[in-house]
């Protein structure tokens, strides 16, 4: 289905919903009224964008007519036309992304997990770099972050970090960050100046609500133990740390950052629920995601997706063949130049899948 066909379909449905909402028999049915109201709220921004698109196309048509006038006016029209045509291409691209069938998880908050991989202490230091990169990016976007679990090393590295990120449409933005991130640099512990390759894994999980995943108490084994590391006077004096084991799957989640055992238990269950939801989601989507995997990868944490090369100040995303020589800025949270091509590739993949 072409973009124009999709636009016409939306316009027809919008007019139909608007007409239905004005009917007295619909107003007498609260459930039907609520359903139509939600649909109207979803369609209205699309219709407004379509109207903007129509206005822009009319402006472009008028500018093309002006090209055949006198020289001074035609030169101004030609300059303005190039800008308008660029705006039109961008607007059509964004509209298409909104119209295409979406991942039902796109609007969800996320649980972001970062783990040091191969490379020992250097991998832990790189994991800390990724932690800072994502938290700074969240700050730039106005998202709220909450550290659910953090395991640090002695010289500023991280063995593991689990972060909850809350905001609008976060999963749609970060979902392609899952995978193995590789770093190439001279470690601070390397005396000979030799470049090492290390790695850290990132997992981006859509946050699951209780209605999404039911966890039975009889499927859990909950152990409490004393916290270790930094944490104040309660560390090593009370059994506040919690380890939750989901017996059917063998998944284990530990939380010890809070002084309260109840808070640590709630955090652990929050992470467990997201992991269980992600397991089920990957299982059900594995067969129908082939076209999308070709473009942006599977999201599998065993797949190398990106390389951060310090000597060349270079970051390369291997799925969309994007290379940016701005490593310092990227690690400071300016990752839009990497995320945007992945989102565009996802739209292209969804378009192909929709046409099959």
N, C-alpha and C positions, 0 to 999 in steps of 0.2 A: 504494500500500500504506500503510495507516494505521500509526501508531506502535505500536499494540497488536499488529497483525499482525507487524510487524518484531520486536517483543519475543518473541512466541511462537516465531517462526522461530529466533531466537538461542537461546532456552531449549532447544528441541528439538535443535538441532545441538550445543549444549554437552553435553547429556546423552548424545548419541550418541558424541561424541568421548571423553568420560569413560569410557564403556563399552568403546570400542575400545581405549583405552590399557591397560585391565585384561586384555585377552585375550593369552594366551601366544603365539599365532601372530604378533601384531603386535610383541610384544617381540623376536621372533626376526628381525624385518626392521628393521635400523637406520635405513634411509632412510625407510620408512613411519612408524616411531616418531618420527623427528625432525620430519617434516611435521606429524603429529598433535600433537606437543608444542608446536610453534610456534602452531598453530591454537588449542590449549587456552590458551596464554598470552595470545593476542589476545582470546579470548572471555571469559576469567575476570573481568577488570575490568568488562566490560559486564554480565555476570550479577550481579556484586556491586552494581553501580549499580542494576540492575533490582530487586534485593532491597531496597535502600534506598528505592527509589521505592514499592514495595509497602507497606513499613512506614509511610512518610509518608502514603500514601493511607488506611491504616487509622487513623492518628492523626487525620486530617481527618474521617473518618467518625465517630469517637468524639466529637470536638468538636462536630460538628453535632447529635448526640444530646443533648449537654449544653446546647445552646441552649434546649431546652424545659424545663429544670429551673428552680430558683428564680432570682430576679433577679441576686443577687450572683455565683452560679456562671456564669450565662449571659453576663454582661458579661465575665468573665474568659475564658470560652470564645470569645467573639466576637473579643476582642483577639488571643488566641492563634491563632485560625483564620485571621485575615488574614495573619499572619506565615507560617503553614504553607502557605497557598495560594500565597503569593509564592515560597516555597522550592520548592514543587512545580512551578510554572511554569518556574523557573530550571533545576531538575533535568531536567525533560522536554526543555527546549531543549538542554542540554548532552548529554543522552543521544542525542537525535536527531542532533546533529552528529557524534557518535561512530559511530552506526549507518550513516549515509548513506555511499555510495561516496565515497572520498577521492581527492584528487589524489595520484598516486603519488610526487610530489616533496615532499609536505608535511613529511616527516621529515628532509629534507636540510638540510645547512648552506647558507649563501648566500655569493655574491660580490655585494657592494653597491657600485655605481658612482655617483658624484655628479659632475656636470659643470656648470660655469657656462654659462649660456645667454645670451640677449639681455640687455643692460644693462651691458656692460663691467665695470669694477672693482666696481660695486655688485653685479652678478650673482656675481662671484667671492667677495665678502664674504658673500652669502647662501648660497652653496655651503658656505662654512666654517661658517655657522650650522647648516645641515642635517647636516654632518659631526658637529658636536658633539651635535646632537639625537639622532642615531641611536647614536652611541657611548655617550652617557649612558643611553639607553634600554636598550642591550645590557648596560650595567653594572648597571642596576636589575634586569634579568632574570637576572643571573648568567651571561651568555653571554661567551665569550672573543672578543676582536677582535684582528685582525692587519692592520696597514696594509701592503698589497701595493705600492701606488704612490701617490705624492702629488706634485702640482705646485702650488706655492704662488706667490702674488703678493707684491709688496713691502710692502703695508700690511695683511697678515693675511688676505687672501683666498685662495681655492683655484680654480685652473683645473679641476683634476680630482683625484678621490680614489677609490681602489679599496681596499675593505676586505673581508677574509674574516671572517665571523662564524660561530662554532662553538657549538653547543649542541643542546638537544632541541627538535625540531619548529619550527625557526626559519623555514623557508620558509612554513609555514602561517600564521605571524603577519605576516610582512613582505611577502608576495608582492603585496599590493595597493598598495604604496608606489611602484611603478613608474609613471612619468609625469612631467609637467611641474609643478613647484611654483612658484607665482608669489608674489612679494613686493611689497607696496606700502608705501613708507616714504620719508622724507627722507634721501637719502644723506649720508654724512659729508662727501662732497666737494661738496655742494650749498650754495652760499652764500645763495641766495634763499629757502630754506625750502620749495621746491616738492617735492611728492610724486612720486616716480618709480615706475614699474612695471618690475621685472626678473624674471628667471626662472632656474631651474636644473633640470636633468633628473636623475631618479633611475632607476636600473635595478637590479632585484633578480633575480639569476640563481641558480637552484639549482646548487649545486656539483656538478660531474660527476666521477665516478671514471673511471679508465682503462677499466673495463669498459663504461662508458656511451658513451664517445666514443673511437674509435681514430684517432689522428693519425699519419699516415705521415711519416717523415722527409723523403721526396722531395717532400712537399707544403709543406715549410717553407723559407723563406729567413730565415736568422738573421744579423743585422748587429750588430756590437759597436761601441761608441763611448764617448767619455769623458763621465762624468757632469757635470752642471752643477747649481749651487745648493749648499745646505748638505749636508754629508756627511763632513767630516773631511779628513784629509790626502790620502786617495786621490782626492778630487774633482779632475778636470782633470789627473790624473797617470797614470791607468791606464784602459785600455779595459774597464771593468767593466760599463757599461750595455749592455743587450741590447734589440734590437728584433726581434720575431718577426712575420713576415708569412705568413699562411696563403694560399697561392697560389690554391687553388680558389675561395675566397670573397672574397679581398682583405682579410680582417680583419687588423688590425695591433695588436699589443700591445707596449708598451715598459715596461721596469722598470729603475730605476737607483738605488733606495734602498739596496740592499745593496752592500758593498765587494767582494763576491765575484761574479764573472761567472756562476759556476755557480748561485748562489742566485737571482740575477736571472733567469736562464734558466728555472729551475724555477717561479718565481713567474709569469713571463710565460706559460708553458705552462698553468699552473693557471687563469689568467684566460681564456686562449684556449679551453681545453676547456669552461669554463662558457658562454662565448659561443656556441660551436658547438652545444653541447647545447641552449641556449635557442633558437637559430635553428630547429633541427629540431623542438623541442617546439612552438614557435609555428606552424610549418608544419602539423604533424599535428593540432593542436587547433583551428585557425582555423575549420573548418567546423562543429564541434560545440560551440562555446563561445558561441553567439549569446545564449542566455538569460542566461548569466552576465555577458556584457558589458553587458547592459541594466542590471544591478544595480550592478556594481562596476567597470565599465570594462574596457577591453581589456588594460590594462597596457602599452599602446603608449607609448613615450617621447615621442611627439609630442602626446599628449593632456593637456590641462590638467586636473589632478585636484584641486588644492587652492590656496587663496589665504591668505597670511599678511599681514594688514593691521595695521601697527604703530600708526597713529594711533588706531584703535578697539580695540586690544588683542584682535583677533579673528582666529580661524582658521576657514575654511569649507572643508569637503570637498564638492565639487560633485556627487559621484556618489551620495551618500546624504543630501544636504541637511542635514548636521550642522554647526552653528556653535557654537563655544566661545569665550567671552571670557576666555581664559586663555593668551594667546600667550607670555608670559614663561615660564610653567610648562611649556608644550609644548616650547619650544625648549631647555628644560633637561632634556628627556628624558621628561617626563610625557605621553606620547602615547597612553596606553591609551584615553582617551576618544574618540580618532579611529579607532584600530585596531579596537576592539571592535565598533562598528556595521558596519564593513566585513566582519568575520568573520561577523557575524550575517546580513548580506545575502548572503554567499557560501553559507551554510547554506540560506537560503531559495531561492536560485537552484538549488542542487544538489537540493533537494527537488522543485522544479518539474520539473527535467530528469529526475529519477528517475521521476516520475509520468507523463511523456509516453510 
